[in-house]
């Protein structure tokens, strides 16, 4: 008789209907999922364009063509990047990497390939030194480990620094507008560490030939 009326009884029906959905959901028990009002679409309706299987190449020629196109996309050698092919033979362009492009990089390769260096014998020197360390003579091993090996490393580092500076200085004089001048010194120093016969791209100059570009001579 004298019980206090509940808050739900005092609430106006119009107010209850105008309440926000967020507030209504907050008062619902945990795990309650409101009705969507729209049935969940089927999978075939939600995916109007089903995925099509990739067509595998039927012949070896088609497979090779697809491989070439994929390589060109990865290396960025489309028609729009044809300006980067300066200094690259047209019949050998497919064998060049992105870091091999540009006239400055071509000059760096020619400069390294036109001269002999101690750095290109780094690998055989290392094998010889490792083999000498197996000689059972403590004094000889100390001489190899603390004299021959450091001397070889100092020679290679000094030769790489000198070659890199020379290539970068001359390349910036010959091709001031070429963006590949940056990094040409390190590019030449790393190429100098490889055997001449194993260098890629292959050398196009013989030993003691002038590496100066034809347009600058």
MDAnalysis code that builds the backbone (N, CA, C; Angstrom):
import MDAnalysis as mda
import numpy as np

u = mda.Universe.empty(651, n_residues=217, atom_resindex=np.repeat(np.arange(217), 3), trajectory=True)
u.add_TopologyAttr("name", ["N", "CA", "C"] * 217)
u.add_TopologyAttr("resid", np.arange(1, 218))
u.add_TopologyAttr("resname", ["UNK", "UNK", "UNK", "UNK", "UNK", "UNK", "UNK", "UNK", "UNK", "UNK", "UNK", "UNK", "UNK", "UNK", "UNK", "UNK", "UNK", "UNK", "UNK", "UNK", "UNK", "UNK", "UNK", "UNK", "UNK", "UNK", "UNK", "UNK", "UNK", "UNK", "UNK", "UNK", "UNK", "UNK", "UNK", "UNK", "UNK", "UNK", "UNK", "UNK", "UNK", "UNK", "UNK", "UNK", "UNK", "UNK", "UNK", "UNK", "UNK", "UNK", "UNK", "UNK", "UNK", "UNK", "UNK", "UNK", "UNK", "UNK", "UNK", "UNK", "UNK", "UNK", "UNK", "UNK", "UNK", "UNK", "UNK", "UNK", "UNK", "UNK", "UNK", "UNK", "UNK", "UNK", "UNK", "UNK", "UNK", "UNK", "UNK", "UNK", "UNK", "UNK", "UNK", "UNK", "UNK", "UNK", "UNK", "UNK", "UNK", "UNK", "UNK", "UNK", "UNK", "UNK", "UNK", "UNK", "UNK", "UNK", "UNK", "UNK", "UNK", "UNK", "UNK", "UNK", "UNK", "UNK", "UNK", "UNK", "UNK", "UNK", "UNK", "UNK", "UNK", "UNK", "UNK", "UNK", "UNK", "UNK", "UNK", "UNK", "UNK", "UNK", "UNK", "UNK", "UNK", "UNK", "UNK", "UNK", "UNK", "UNK", "UNK", "UNK", "UNK", "UNK", "UNK", "UNK", "UNK", "UNK", "UNK", "UNK", "UNK", "UNK", "UNK", "UNK", "UNK", "UNK", "UNK", "UNK", "UNK", "UNK", "UNK", "UNK", "UNK", "UNK", "UNK", "UNK", "UNK", "UNK", "UNK", "UNK", "UNK", "UNK", "UNK", "UNK", "UNK", "UNK", "UNK", "UNK", "UNK", "UNK", "UNK", "UNK", "UNK", "UNK", "UNK", "UNK", "UNK", "UNK", "UNK", "UNK", "UNK", "UNK", "UNK", "UNK", "UNK", "UNK", "UNK", "UNK", "UNK", "UNK", "UNK", "UNK", "UNK", "UNK", "UNK", "UNK", "UNK", "UNK", "UNK", "UNK", "UNK", "UNK", "UNK", "UNK", "UNK", "UNK", "UNK", "UNK", "UNK", "UNK", "UNK", "UNK", "UNK", "UNK", "UNK", "UNK", "UNK"])
u.atoms.positions = np.array([
    [0.820, -1.205, 0.000],
    [0.000, 0.000, 0.000],
    [0.844, 1.241, 0.000],
    [1.826, 1.256, 0.941],
    [2.692, 2.423, 1.032],
    [4.045, 2.169, 0.360],
    [4.103, 1.127, -0.555],
    [5.387, 0.841, -1.213],
    [5.740, 1.939, -2.197],
    [7.052, 2.197, -2.324],
    [7.548, 3.219, -3.250],
    [7.474, 2.673, -4.662],
    [6.952, 3.476, -5.534],
    [6.825, 3.062, -6.926],
    [8.202, 2.949, -7.563],
    [8.329, 1.959, -8.406],
    [9.627, 1.735, -9.052],
    [9.910, 2.818, -10.069],
    [11.185, 3.008, -10.368],
    [11.585, 4.038, -11.339],
    [11.077, 3.722, -12.722],
    [10.927, 2.428, -13.014],
    [10.437, 2.062, -14.339],
    [8.992, 2.448, -14.522],
    [8.219, 2.450, -13.420],
    [6.821, 2.839, -13.528],
    [6.658, 4.320, -13.718],
    [7.609, 5.130, -13.150],
    [7.532, 6.581, -13.269],
    [8.032, 7.084, -14.607],
    [8.675, 6.236, -15.353],
    [9.259, 6.690, -16.614],
    [8.175, 6.840, -17.651],
    [8.203, 7.930, -18.347],
    [7.202, 8.191, -19.378],
    [7.448, 7.282, -20.559],
    [6.402, 6.677, -21.133],
    [6.618, 5.790, -22.290],
    [7.262, 6.507, -23.466],
    [6.905, 7.764, -23.684],
    [7.508, 8.502, -24.800],
    [8.987, 8.699, -24.591],
    [9.353, 8.964, -23.321],
    [10.779, 9.137, -23.021],
    [11.536, 7.837, -23.223],
    [10.894, 6.747, -22.846],
    [11.552, 5.449, -23.010],
    [11.763, 5.111, -24.464],
    [10.809, 5.489, -25.304],
    [10.957, 5.194, -26.713],
    [12.031, 6.043, -27.362],
    [12.209, 7.276, -26.862],
    [13.213, 8.181, -27.450],
    [14.603, 7.976, -26.897],
    [14.754, 7.042, -25.990],
    [16.079, 6.810, -25.415],
    [17.026, 6.304, -26.488],
    [18.291, 6.632, -26.347],
    [19.277, 6.253, -27.345],
    [19.533, 4.760, -27.308],
    [19.920, 4.176, -28.419],
    [20.225, 2.729, -28.438],
    [21.378, 2.374, -27.528],
    [22.354, 3.311, -27.368],
    [23.486, 3.032, -26.504],
    [23.053, 2.860, -25.064],
    [22.151, 3.742, -24.627],
    [21.680, 3.631, -23.253],
    [20.872, 2.376, -23.054],
    [20.087, 2.009, -24.052],
    [19.277, 0.795, -23.945],
    [20.153, -0.438, -23.860],
    [21.222, -0.470, -24.709],
    [22.124, -1.609, -24.691],
    [22.896, -1.699, -23.393],
    [23.153, -0.542, -22.761],
    [23.907, -0.552, -21.512],
    [23.122, -1.199, -20.393],
    [21.805, -1.107, -20.441],
    [20.966, -1.680, -19.383],
    [20.680, -3.155, -19.590],
    [21.051, -3.701, -20.757],
    [20.780, -5.098, -21.040],
    [21.803, -5.990, -20.342],
    [21.429, -7.195, -20.046],
    [22.375, -8.117, -19.395],
    [23.556, -8.452, -20.299],
    [24.614, -8.945, -19.688],
    [25.828, -9.289, -20.431],
    [25.555, -10.449, -21.378],
    [26.046, -10.329, -22.604],
    [25.834, -11.348, -23.604],
    [24.617, -11.126, -24.466],
    [23.935, -10.017, -24.223],
    [22.739, -9.716, -25.006],
    [23.140, -9.192, -26.375],
    [22.523, -9.694, -27.398],
    [22.781, -9.254, -28.764],
    [21.499, -8.705, -29.362],
    [21.492, -7.417, -29.716],
    [20.254, -6.848, -30.259],
    [19.966, -7.396, -31.635],
    [18.681, -7.363, -31.985],
    [18.276, -7.825, -33.293],
    [18.685, -6.825, -34.369],
    [19.163, -7.331, -35.486],
    [19.621, -6.459, -36.564],
    [18.465, -5.920, -37.399],
    [17.410, -6.639, -37.485],
    [16.296, -6.201, -38.296],
    [16.436, -6.571, -39.753],
    [17.682, -6.924, -40.168],
    [17.957, -7.318, -41.547],
    [18.652, -8.666, -41.518],
    [18.220, -9.609, -42.294],
    [18.875, -10.925, -42.273],
    [20.310, -10.843, -42.772],
    [21.149, -11.673, -42.220],
    [22.560, -11.706, -42.624],
    [22.672, -12.185, -44.068],
    [23.364, -11.431, -44.923],
    [23.453, -11.851, -46.332],
    [24.265, -13.120, -46.469],
    [23.909, -13.872, -47.487],
    [24.638, -15.091, -47.752],
    [26.014, -14.780, -48.335],
    [26.874, -15.764, -48.330],
    [28.241, -15.545, -48.787],
    [28.297, -15.208, -50.263],
    [27.491, -15.856, -51.044],
    [27.511, -15.586, -52.478],
    [26.955, -14.208, -52.799],
    [26.084, -13.670, -51.877],
    [25.572, -12.318, -52.080],
    [26.578, -11.265, -51.647],
    [27.333, -11.539, -50.583],
    [28.328, -10.572, -50.110],
    [29.563, -10.540, -50.992],
    [29.794, -11.577, -51.771],
    [30.929, -11.619, -52.688],
    [30.392, -11.731, -54.115],
    [29.988, -10.584, -54.697],
    [29.424, -10.654, -56.052],
    [30.432, -11.056, -57.108],
    [31.745, -10.769, -56.829],
    [32.783, -11.114, -57.803],
    [33.688, -12.159, -57.185],
    [33.414, -13.412, -57.394],
    [34.263, -14.453, -56.804],
    [35.668, -14.417, -57.389],
    [36.593, -14.868, -56.586],
    [37.982, -14.895, -57.036],
    [38.157, -15.900, -58.164],
    [38.900, -15.468, -59.172],
    [39.159, -16.327, -60.313],
    [40.512, -16.992, -60.159],
    [40.604, -18.242, -60.432],
    [41.908, -18.916, -60.303],
    [42.913, -18.360, -61.302],
    [44.177, -18.280, -60.854],
    [45.246, -17.767, -61.710],
    [45.531, -18.766, -62.823],
    [45.577, -18.264, -64.027],
    [45.811, -19.134, -65.171],
    [47.301, -19.435, -65.284],
    [47.644, -20.677, -65.174],
    [49.038, -21.088, -65.262],
    [49.481, -21.092, -66.720],
    [50.732, -20.733, -66.972],
    [51.225, -20.762, -68.359],
    [51.212, -22.181, -68.902],
    [50.775, -22.290, -70.136],
    [50.649, -23.606, -70.760],
    [51.931, -24.057, -71.440],
    [52.727, -23.109, -71.909],
    [53.965, -23.468, -72.615],
    [55.160, -22.853, -71.901],
    [56.317, -23.314, -72.253],
    [57.538, -22.789, -71.649],
    [57.783, -21.345, -72.058],
    [57.383, -20.997, -73.246],
    [57.543, -19.630, -73.727],
    [56.689, -18.661, -72.925],
    [55.458, -19.041, -72.621],
    [54.599, -18.189, -71.814],
    [55.134, -18.054, -70.387],
    [55.667, -19.121, -69.830],
    [56.236, -19.061, -68.486],
    [57.433, -18.126, -68.441],
    [58.265, -18.182, -69.464],
    [59.433, -17.302, -69.502],
    [59.015, -15.843, -69.663],
    [57.969, -15.598, -70.469],
    [57.484, -14.233, -70.650],
    [56.917, -13.677, -69.336],
    [56.171, -14.507, -68.603],
    [55.634, -14.072, -67.322],
    [56.748, -13.798, -66.318],
    [57.794, -14.616, -66.357],
    [58.930, -14.395, -65.467],
    [59.646, -13.096, -65.778],
    [59.818, -12.797, -67.055],
    [60.461, -11.548, -67.466],
    [59.634, -10.334, -67.040],
    [58.321, -10.408, -67.217],
    [57.459, -9.298, -66.822],
    [57.500, -9.074, -65.318],
    [57.539, -10.149, -64.540],
    [57.619, -10.003, -63.095],
    [58.941, -9.376, -62.670],
    [60.032, -9.759, -63.309],
    [61.326, -9.164, -63.002],
    [61.352, -7.684, -63.338],
    [60.761, -7.302, -64.465],
    [60.751, -5.901, -64.862],
    [59.909, -5.064, -63.896],
    [58.808, -5.639, -63.386],
    [58.018, -4.903, -62.401],
    [58.782, -4.731, -61.109],
    [59.509, -5.762, -60.680],
    [60.274, -5.665, -59.445],
    [61.427, -4.678, -59.564],
    [62.053, -4.627, -60.714],
    [63.202, -3.737, -60.902],
    [62.802, -2.352, -61.351],
    [61.516, -2.147, -61.612],
    [61.050, -0.827, -62.016],
    [61.538, -0.396, -63.369],
    [61.639, -1.338, -64.321],
    [62.131, -1.000, -65.648],
    [60.988, -1.038, -66.651],
    [59.987, -0.226, -66.398],
    [58.906, -0.101, -67.349],
    [59.233, 0.959, -68.376],
    [58.304, 1.296, -69.248],
    [58.549, 2.330, -70.250],
    [58.827, 3.688, -69.643],
    [58.243, 3.964, -68.435],
    [58.413, 5.278, -67.823],
    [59.812, 5.477, -67.284],
    [60.544, 4.393, -67.028],
    [61.877, 4.511, -66.451],
    [62.965, 4.268, -67.480],
    [62.682, 4.535, -68.739],
    [63.674, 4.298, -69.793],
    [64.846, 5.255, -69.697],
    [64.672, 6.417, -69.037],
    [65.778, 7.365, -68.885],
    [66.881, 6.806, -68.005],
    [66.553, 5.828, -67.158],
    [67.562, 5.244, -66.286],
    [68.460, 4.261, -67.010],
    [68.153, 3.946, -68.254],
    [68.926, 2.965, -69.009],
    [70.135, 3.571, -69.702],
    [70.453, 4.817, -69.424],
    [71.628, 5.432, -70.028],
    [72.881, 4.738, -69.515],
    [73.767, 4.392, -70.422],
    [74.974, 3.678, -70.042],
    [74.793, 2.175, -69.987],
    [73.621, 1.687, -70.373],
    [73.336, 0.253, -70.346],
    [73.095, -0.224, -71.769],
    [73.800, -1.241, -72.246],
    [73.536, -1.764, -73.595],
    [72.104, -2.261, -73.722],
    [71.470, -1.935, -74.844],
    [70.063, -2.287, -75.017],
    [69.842, -3.793, -75.035],
    [70.778, -4.540, -75.622],
    [70.590, -5.983, -75.709],
    [70.904, -6.696, -74.405],
    [71.445, -5.981, -73.394],
    [71.776, -6.597, -72.117],
    [71.030, -5.948, -70.957],
    [70.035, -5.117, -71.237],
    [69.337, -4.380, -70.180],
    [68.639, -5.308, -69.197],
    [68.199, -6.474, -69.656],
    [67.463, -7.375, -68.772],
    [68.357, -8.013, -67.715],
    [69.671, -7.962, -67.905],
    [70.585, -8.550, -66.935],
    [71.026, -7.547, -65.864],
    [70.597, -6.298, -65.955],
    [71.053, -5.259, -65.037],
    [70.067, -5.101, -63.890],
    [70.609, -4.851, -62.705],
    [69.790, -4.581, -61.536],
    [69.507, -3.086, -61.443],
    [68.665, -2.713, -60.476],
    [68.314, -1.310, -60.325],
    [69.530, -0.476, -59.939],
    [70.418, -1.021, -59.094],
    [71.601, -0.270, -58.666],
    [72.672, -0.177, -59.741],
    [72.488, -0.895, -60.862],
    [73.453, -0.818, -61.960],
    [73.095, 0.253, -62.985],
    [71.939, 0.883, -62.833],
    [71.470, 1.844, -63.819],
    [72.173, 3.191, -63.656],
    [72.247, 3.937, -64.740],
    [72.790, 5.283, -64.704],
    [74.178, 5.378, -65.313],
    [74.474, 6.564, -65.840],
    [75.782, 6.781, -66.466],
    [76.906, 6.803, -65.440],
    [76.624, 7.324, -64.245],
    [77.660, 7.367, -63.208],
    [78.062, 5.964, -62.779],
    [77.089, 5.066, -62.659],
    [77.411, 3.695, -62.281],
    [78.166, 2.984, -63.405],
    [77.832, 3.298, -64.655],
    [78.565, 2.712, -65.780],
    [80.025, 3.163, -65.767],
    [80.259, 4.445, -65.444],
    [81.636, 4.925, -65.350],
    [82.363, 4.254, -64.196],
    [81.683, 4.038, -63.076],
    [82.313, 3.369, -61.933],
    [82.752, 1.956, -62.315],
    [81.921, 1.245, -63.060],
    [82.305, -0.100, -63.494],
    [83.493, -0.056, -64.444],
    [83.477, 0.888, -65.381],
    [84.579, 0.988, -66.339],
    [85.884, 1.361, -65.640],
    [85.801, 2.226, -64.647],
    [87.018, 2.630, -63.936],
    [87.636, 1.445, -63.199],
    [86.804, 0.644, -62.554],
    [87.307, -0.504, -61.800],
    [87.815, -1.586, -62.752],
    [87.109, -1.806, -63.854],
    [87.472, -2.887, -64.772],
    [88.704, -2.569, -65.603],
    [89.098, -1.307, -65.674],
    [90.238, -0.930, -66.512],
    [91.575, -1.011, -65.780],
    [91.573, -1.452, -64.540],
    [92.813, -1.489, -63.758],
    [92.832, -2.710, -62.852],
    [94.061, -3.158, -62.545],
    [94.247, -4.232, -61.587],
    [94.275, -3.656, -60.177],
    [93.844, -4.470, -59.214],
    [93.859, -4.029, -57.819],
    [94.112, -5.226, -56.924],
    [94.632, -4.952, -55.745],
    [94.864, -6.031, -54.774],
    [93.556, -6.511, -54.163],
    [92.523, -5.674, -54.194],
    [91.256, -6.035, -53.554],
    [90.558, -7.195, -54.259],
    [90.747, -7.339, -55.551],
    [90.065, -8.415, -56.266],
    [90.610, -9.785, -55.902],
    [91.762, -9.823, -55.229],
    [92.329, -11.093, -54.769],
    [92.075, -11.317, -53.283],
    [91.069, -10.626, -52.748],
    [90.761, -10.738, -51.326],
    [90.373, -12.166, -50.944],
    [89.539, -12.796, -51.746],
    [89.091, -14.150, -51.421],
    [90.227, -15.169, -51.432],
    [91.055, -15.244, -52.480],
    [92.170, -16.208, -52.409],
    [93.164, -15.890, -51.311],
    [93.413, -14.603, -51.040],
    [94.308, -14.241, -49.933],
    [93.762, -14.772, -48.618],
    [92.454, -14.640, -48.415],
    [91.849, -15.103, -47.159],
    [91.984, -16.613, -47.019],
    [91.781, -17.345, -48.125],
    [91.905, -18.806, -48.069],
    [93.336, -19.215, -47.756],
    [94.289, -18.524, -48.364],
    [95.699, -18.849, -48.113],
    [96.066, -18.586, -46.656],
    [95.605, -17.474, -46.106],
    [95.933, -17.148, -44.719],
    [95.307, -18.158, -43.762],
    [94.080, -18.556, -44.029],
    [93.446, -19.562, -43.173],
    [94.205, -20.884, -43.257],
    [94.673, -21.247, -44.447],
    [95.441, -22.494, -44.595],
    [96.768, -22.402, -43.853],
    [97.412, -21.223, -43.878],
    [98.690, -21.063, -43.184],
    [98.554, -21.147, -41.672],
    [97.383, -20.837, -41.176],
    [97.182, -20.903, -39.727],
    [97.180, -22.340, -39.207],
    [97.058, -23.322, -40.076],
    [97.082, -24.719, -39.656],
    [98.503, -25.258, -39.521],
    [99.491, -24.476, -39.914],
    [100.883, -24.913, -39.742],
    [101.220, -24.891, -38.262],
    [101.727, -25.988, -37.780],
    [101.992, -26.151, -36.346],
    [103.314, -25.481, -35.961],
    [103.296, -24.168, -36.022],
    [104.460, -23.379, -35.618],
    [103.933, -22.107, -34.955],
    [104.014, -21.994, -33.645],
    [103.427, -20.828, -32.956],
    [103.960, -19.490, -33.459],
    [105.254, -19.400, -33.696],
    [105.820, -18.138, -34.159],
    [105.298, -17.779, -35.544],
    [105.196, -18.791, -36.404],
    [104.679, -18.546, -37.760],
    [103.204, -18.143, -37.708],
    [102.424, -18.782, -36.864],
    [101.015, -18.446, -36.729],
    [100.821, -17.021, -36.218],
    [101.679, -16.605, -35.293],
    [101.594, -15.229, -34.788],
    [101.892, -14.238, -35.909],
    [102.889, -14.549, -36.735],
    [103.206, -13.654, -37.845],
    [102.076, -13.559, -38.860],
    [101.423, -14.690, -39.124],
    [100.310, -14.679, -40.073],
    [99.115, -13.932, -39.504],
    [98.783, -14.197, -38.226],
    [97.581, -13.622, -37.626],
    [97.741, -12.146, -37.299],
    [98.943, -11.710, -36.925],
    [99.129, -10.345, -36.470],
    [99.927, -9.464, -37.425],
    [100.397, -10.035, -38.533],
    [101.132, -9.220, -39.500],
    [100.497, -9.325, -40.893],
    [100.394, -10.548, -41.421],
    [99.892, -10.719, -42.797],
    [98.413, -10.343, -42.919],
    [97.588, -10.837, -42.006],
    [96.152, -10.554, -42.080],
    [95.836, -9.069, -41.903],
    [96.365, -8.381, -40.861],
    [96.099, -6.933, -40.756],
    [96.637, -6.136, -41.940],
    [97.807, -6.543, -42.467],
    [98.362, -5.828, -43.612],
    [97.447, -5.950, -44.825],
    [96.894, -7.148, -45.029],
    [95.979, -7.327, -46.145],
    [94.716, -6.487, -45.956],
    [94.154, -6.465, -44.759],
    [92.932, -5.707, -44.515],
    [93.161, -4.210, -44.680],
    [94.285, -3.715, -44.176],
    [94.588, -2.285, -44.320],
    [94.748, -1.921, -45.788],
    [95.397, -2.791, -46.552],
    [95.579, -2.525, -47.976],
    [94.245, -2.464, -48.713],
    [93.356, -3.391, -48.422],
    [92.062, -3.433, -49.104],
    [91.201, -2.231, -48.725],
    [91.187, -1.886, -47.440],
    [90.388, -0.733, -47.007],
    [90.921, 0.566, -47.615],
    [92.252, 0.745, -47.586],
    [92.837, 1.961, -48.156],
    [92.583, 2.046, -49.654],
    [92.706, 0.930, -50.339],
    [92.459, 0.921, -51.784],
    [90.988, 1.204, -52.091],
    [90.085, 0.667, -51.290],
    [88.663, 0.937, -51.498],
    [88.303, 2.384, -51.274],
    [88.885, 3.001, -50.245],
    [88.609, 4.417, -49.967],
    [89.125, 5.305, -51.091],
    [90.332, 5.043, -51.552],
    [90.905, 5.841, -52.637],
    [90.104, 5.684, -53.928],
    [89.731, 4.446, -54.258],
    [88.942, 4.217, -55.475],
    [87.575, 4.880, -55.375],
    [86.933, 4.756, -54.226],
    [85.615, 5.360, -54.050],
    [85.637, 6.870, -54.179],
    [86.619, 7.502, -53.587],
    [86.713, 8.964, -53.683],
    [87.002, 9.407, -55.108],
    [87.898, 8.707, -55.773],
    [88.232, 9.086, -57.147],
    [87.036, 8.927, -58.076],
    [86.332, 7.817, -57.939],
    [85.166, 7.578, -58.801],
    [84.083, 8.610, -58.540],
    [83.814, 8.897, -57.300],
    [82.745, 9.858, -56.985],
    [83.109, 11.257, -57.466],
    [84.376, 11.652, -57.314],
    [84.786, 12.981, -57.754],
    [84.695, 13.118, -59.270],
    [85.194, 12.138, -59.989],
    [85.166, 12.216, -61.449],
    [83.747, 12.050, -62.002],
    [82.950, 11.198, -61.376],
    [81.569, 11.018, -61.837],
    [80.753, 12.287, -61.629],
    [80.983, 13.003, -60.532],
    [80.263, 14.259, -60.304],
    [80.682, 15.337, -61.297],
    [81.929, 15.252, -61.809],
    [82.373, 16.204, -62.834],
    [81.778, 15.857, -64.204],
    [81.724, 14.560, -64.524],
    [81.222, 14.146, -65.831],
    [79.697, 14.208, -65.914],
    [79.018, 13.835, -64.825],
    [77.548, 13.759, -64.827],
    [76.993, 14.506, -63.611],
    [77.023, 15.816, -63.624],
    [76.572, 16.572, -62.439],
    [75.080, 16.428, -62.159],
    [74.285, 16.113, -63.164],
    [72.837, 16.008, -62.983],
    [72.356, 14.570, -62.799],
    [73.272, 13.638, -62.759],
    [72.884, 12.231, -62.620],
    [72.663, 11.902, -61.139],
    [71.456, 11.460, -60.747],
    [71.220, 11.149, -59.327],
    [71.972, 9.918, -58.846],
    [72.472, 9.095, -59.763],
    [73.185, 7.887, -59.346],
    [74.626, 8.159, -58.940],
    [75.049, 9.436, -59.001],
    [76.396, 9.767, -58.526],
    [76.521, 9.457, -57.041],
    [75.426, 9.694, -56.322],
    [75.425, 9.379, -54.896],
    [75.501, 7.870, -54.718],
    [76.509, 7.417, -54.038],
    [76.704, 5.989, -53.844],
    [77.577, 5.332, -54.887],
    [78.041, 6.105, -55.875],
    [78.886, 5.511, -56.913],
    [80.237, 5.075, -56.353],
    [80.745, 5.786, -55.344],
    [82.026, 5.413, -54.753],
    [81.961, 4.066, -54.051],
    [80.930, 3.862, -53.238],
    [80.773, 2.579, -52.564],
    [80.487, 1.466, -53.574],
    [79.755, 1.798, -54.611],
    [79.459, 0.827, -55.671],
    [80.757, 0.352, -56.331],
    [81.679, 1.279, -56.606],
    [82.960, 0.914, -57.223],
    [83.819, 0.113, -56.261],
    [83.825, 0.482, -54.966],
    [84.643, -0.240, -53.994],
    [84.170, -1.681, -53.818],
    [82.861, -1.898, -53.828],
    [82.337, -3.256, -53.690],
    [82.602, -4.090, -54.947],
    [82.543, -3.466, -56.101],
    [82.843, -4.201, -57.341],
    [84.318, -4.573, -57.398],
    [85.164, -3.768, -56.796],
    [86.599, -4.013, -56.817],
    [86.966, -5.266, -56.030],
    [86.101, -5.708, -55.107],
    [86.380, -6.894, -54.307],
    [86.083, -8.198, -55.043],
    [85.525, -8.123, -56.231],
    [85.122, -9.318, -56.966],
    [86.164, -9.673, -58.025],
    [86.219, -10.972, -58.336],
    [87.054, -11.404, -59.454],
    [86.583, -10.729, -60.734],
    [87.509, -10.418, -61.608],
    [87.138, -9.750, -62.849],
    [86.197, -10.617, -63.685],
    [86.448, -11.917, -63.745],
    [85.621, -12.806, -64.565],
    [84.245, -13.048, -63.965],
    [84.106, -12.813, -62.661],
    [82.829, -13.074, -61.997],
    [82.010, -11.811, -61.787],
    [82.472, -10.704, -62.283],
    [81.745, -9.454, -62.072],
    [80.508, -9.388, -62.965],
    [79.438, -8.914, -62.377],
    [78.186, -8.688, -63.093],
    [77.690, -7.283, -62.789],
    [77.350, -6.526, -63.830],
    [77.448, -6.796, -65.262],
    [78.896, -7.042, -65.713],
    [79.041, -7.740, -66.803],
    [80.363, -8.120, -67.273],
    [81.173, -6.889, -67.695],
    [82.495, -6.924, -67.486],
    [83.329, -5.781, -67.908],
    [83.254, -5.571, -69.420],
    [83.176, -4.310, -69.817],
    [83.143, -3.979, -71.246],
    [84.434, -3.308, -71.700],
    [85.369, -3.063, -70.779],
    [86.673, -2.495, -71.110],
    [87.761, -3.495, -70.769],
    [88.825, -3.445, -71.537],
    [89.986, -4.264, -71.250],
    [90.884, -3.531, -70.261],
    [91.881, -4.253, -69.744],
    [92.807, -3.642, -68.800],
    [93.599, -2.523, -69.467],
    [93.807, -1.456, -68.710],
    [94.573, -0.277, -69.125],
    [93.880, 0.532, -70.217],
    [92.592, 0.295, -70.455],
    [91.841, 1.172, -71.349],
    [91.366, 2.409, -70.607],
    [91.133, 3.470, -71.350],
    [90.701, 4.725, -70.757],
    [89.228, 4.635, -70.379],
    [88.877, 4.775, -69.088],
    [87.475, 4.683, -68.683],
    [86.687, 5.969, -68.862],
    [87.336, 7.026, -69.351],
    [86.629, 8.297, -69.511],
    [85.501, 8.139, -70.532],
    [84.284, 8.615, -70.219],
    [83.175, 8.482, -71.189],
    [83.487, 9.156, -72.510],
    [82.946, 8.637, -73.576],
    [83.236, 9.174, -74.919],
    [82.769, 10.596, -75.079],
    [81.659, 10.962, -74.503],
    [81.174, 12.327, -74.650],
    [81.977, 13.351, -73.912],
    [82.886, 12.914, -73.028],
    [83.679, 13.859, -72.231],
    [85.097, 13.948, -72.746],
    [85.542, 12.975, -73.518],
    [86.928, 12.977, -73.997],
    [87.193, 14.145, -74.937],
])
